[in-house]
Structure formats: structure tokens, C-alpha cells
Amino acid sequence: MSPTETGLELSVVVCTRNRASYLARALRSLARQTLAPERYEVIVVDNGSTDDTAAVVRAATESTPDVRYHVEPEVGLSRARNAGWQVARGEIIAYLDDDAFAADGWAAAMLGAFAAFDPPPACVAGKVVPLWETVKPLWLEPSLVDPLGRSVDDGDGLTLLTHGTWAIGANMAFTRPALAEAGGFRPEFGYRGRKLVPAEESILQQELEDRGYTRAYQPAAAVSHLIGADRLKRSWFLRRYYWEGVAGASLSIERQGLTRSASIREALSQTAWLARSPGRVVSLVVPADDPESFLDRCPTSFRLGRIAAHLGISRP
Amino acid sequence: VAEIEISAVVCTRDRAPYLRRTLASLAGQILEPGRREIVVLDNRSRDDTRAVVQREFGHVAGLRYVFEPGEGAAANRNRAWREAQAEIVAYLDDDAVAEPDWLALILEDFATVEPRPGCLGGGIVPVWERPRPPWLSDDLLRSIALLKDHATEPRSLEGDQWLVLTNMAFPRALLEEVGGFDTRLGYQGRRLLPMDDNLLQMRLAEAGYGRYYDPRLTVRHSVLPDRISKRYFLRRFYWEGVAAGLLAADEHGFSRSERVREGLRQGARILREPRGLVELARDGDDDPVRFRERCLTAYRLGRSFQLVGLART
């Protein structure tokens, strides 16, 4: 892969919204990369922050000249990510979450992964190591986290990814031509404020796969991902599962070309499933502290999301 | 063999679930593992601390578990720097999480800041393990170091601005020079006597060494559920007062009778405003200003009790 005329090989895109204190540490990690500074740039896409995000970026610009600040006023993670690659000058676009911290060799390892295969992969997933801000609550079972897209962990070596294993947004990179060809991230998917619609990353990767591109996993491109206390609330998980249901149902309607009546039939059969055990629905609104009852509530929330999507009440 | 440059020490007691997270943040540091060691000083834990450290972190290169059977936090802190093999000793609380570049930045600061400080540390961001109650003001949190936010830019600290041992680093040789932590202070059993870290900073200052604050070294520190109660804060402020009395007596070189006189003088001030005492006893509302007043009264009581010789330390 040859660098573009600008000589820039890598653009690191950090999308953020009102998390100035997190962003400061992400930028700090990007300032101390082993990759030569002239080989990469950093683009902060501010998705409508009202805190001192701009000041944090200004401060970072003093220590690392090649940090650019871009505002994407329309709220939505996918819109912010698309704005990021569209203004990027590098051949490779790497996405780092604002609550992640990249290891020193992260950028170099990302570039290395693209160069290691012929033809180069369209997408590289990095390794994501969780850093818990608080003690994992009792109700948070691994079986609740896994379905929400556990980070890829495919061993210690650079390897190609197989179908069904997706790079997650905290730490992933794409070639720019591939992003352009697939049309980037679908804006109706991806978190938008309180709407926790998932799946924008996997939809894009599926699209790339359909077009015959390969994807790779590079464990050497490691980031530590801060799991903040605000994420460890039951209400967050219930909302997240609801939107998981909405996104899943909407995708199957689209991919299977379901008619309106088929969709309503599906909603009815899901409702019947819920109606067979009304206790599940009741338990959704009754507070419960023990892990087991919470374990039951998430699938119920997920079903409700599916039903809402089939009835056309909730859309991604 | 490369030399170990920094020892990260964690003094702990009966906090295995929190310690697990603290150690994970140290094991994941970006500093090359060959340049650091991690020492866990277990002060007589009765929970599964030893098992957690050895089973879950046994594979981490350069990590050591040390059991300290002695009494008191200050003694444990002293054991920690004596155990440390590196020239720099960095203390991290067992209920705090360090940023991935914490150790790397400490080494960078000690290598670059001129004149070289006697100690350095960062801020503290509280992580609420229970919802934050309305009666707790930021002021109150700052005064007992549950919140620290001295500055947004690195700088030397002056006057009564202190670093806290929640996250703080020293050259080992300096700890040796000033004799480490004063074991008259520090938590011990039910005694919540703080300020052993303050006193150490005063001694360093007397010896001509400054203290340096770097906001990048800020850690996330759990406010433990058993601390989120008015009872805890009132007790804590009482003991802050006791420690302040002890330090004041030290500083002025008071004789026994001078101490009693000073203690009575301060005690009389409390009695002149009996409203404060009444407020202290009465569990009021959730008003943060009124609760702060109660804490101050508890502090003053602790200070005069100590001077008069009533506080059992």
C-alpha cells in the first residue's frame, strides 16, 4: 500500500460527545505513539459537545501539532464516524473510542496489520482490554455482556477474521477506499443520544465481506477500554437490550424483505411468547437486585424491542 | 538485566473485590514490565486477598505479594517502601484505578521536572459506589481528599495544598532520609487518624524538597458504600481534628500545660456557640451547608480533645 500524496498513512478518528475528561487521556495516548508523527494525524470529531471538549483539543494541539478538530452537529455516532473518514487525509482510518487508551505501539501495529497481507484486508480489529472504573456489580453476568458484542479475542497472533467475528468500534481500522465503496456507516444505526442502537460496525463489515474483502485481527494493536460507572447501571443494560431487539428485527425485515403483514405476524408471535409468561413483563418494572431475576429481564427487554420494530413503533 | 526503575506499591486490607481492579490497572500499564515491579502489602486481610492476588495475578511479571502482620496503616506504608527495590516508589490505594500511563508519567516527571520534586502526585476523581447523597458538598469531599482537583496544568504545590497518598510517588532515598511515615498517625483499627501523608510532605518541605502536582496522574477512586453515610463523615472529621491537634502541638513544641490551655481555649470557643453542639447531635436535613457546619464542629471537638489529652490515639 502506498501513502497518498500527502504522505500520511494513518488518520486516527476519535468521536466524542461531552466527555472532555475521557478525551484528554485518549489524546494523551495518541501523542505518545511509537509511530513517527509525520506518518499519522488525529481527528477529533465533536458530536455536539457542550462541555470543554474544544479546550481539551486545543490543549492537545500544543503538544501534538497534527490534531484536528471537526464538529459534526448532527447527533449520532455513525454520522460522526462518517464525518471522520470523509475529512481524513490518511490511507488508513483507525477509530479509537474516546474512553479508550491506546498502547504506545498501537498505530504502528495497525499499519503493520494492513501491510502483512496481500491483498491487504479492508478492516483490522485491534485488541480491547477492559479497565473497570468500578467493581463489577453482582447482577452483571458475563452472559449479559457477551451478546452485546464482546471484544474479539482470537489469540496472540495476527490472523484473518472469519465470518461472524466482528471488530468493535472501540478499536478498529479500515482502508479508505473500502469505506468509500461500502458507503461508510449507516447513520440510522449506531448510538444516538439515548437511543442505543447497535450494529453499525457489523453491518459495515458484512457489507465489506459481501464485496469480497478480508478482515484481520491484530492483538498487538491493543487499547485499554475504560468501563465507566455510568455504564454499569441496570437501566443502561435494559435500554441497550431493547435497542438490540429493534436493530436485529429491523435488519431481518430488510434482509428477508418481510412484507408489512409478515412483520405484524412476527410481532404477534413474539407477543404470544411474552403473554405466556406475564411475570416476565411485570418483572421488567419491578426493581430486583439479585442477578438471576435481572438475567431474565434483559431478554424480555430484547423481545419488546423486536416487537416494537415489527410493529413499526421503534425504528433504528 | 535491565534495572527496575519504579516500584508500584499497594497497601491493602480486606478489600479483595476492589484490589482486583486496582491490580488490573497496574498490570495493564504501558510502561515495559521489565522496568517496574508491583508490590502488594497485605496488612492482615481476613478475606480472600491472598488468593485473589496469587491466583488471578500470579502470572503478572514482577508482581510480589507480601503479608504484613503488624498494626496500622502507617507501619504498612513504611514496610512498603522498605520492600521496594526501585529508586522510585509509587503508592496507589487499594480502591483506586490508575490510568494506563500512570507509571510512565511518574518516571517522566521525576526525570524532567526542575528542580526535582521530593514527591509528586495527581488528582482524585470520585467513583460513586452508591448514589451520591445531597448533603455531600464538593468542599467536604475536597477537605478529606475524596476529591482532588488542584489544577488543570502540572505545577508545584504551595501553602496548604497537599498531595494524597491515594496516588503519590517518592524517591525511595528521600523516604529513608526523613524516616518515612510517622506511625503515631495513620489509620489503625477503629482509629481514623489521617494526615500521615501530610506530615511526611511537611518534613520533605523542611528538608527543602517540593511537591509537584500533575493532573495527568489523576486516579479514579471508589467512594466505598460504607463511607457514604453522615456517621462516617462526622467520625472522619473528628479524627481530622485530632490529627490537626497533634500536628499543632508538635509544630509549636507545646508543653503539657500549654497544650491543655490551648485545648481549653479552643473548647471554650465551641461552648460559646452551643448551637454548633446542638446541631452536631441533631440529625438535620439534607442541606449540604448545614452538614458541613456539623463536620466542622466535629473537627473542632477532635482538635480540642486531642490538645487537652482526652482523645485516645
Interface residues (C-beta under 8 A of the other chain):
Chain A: S21 R25 R28 S29 R32 F101 A103 D104 V129 L131 W132 E133 T134 V135 S224 A229
Chain B: P17 Y18 R20 R21 A24 S25 G28 I30 V97 E99 P100 D101 A104 V125 V127 W128 E129 R216 R220 S222
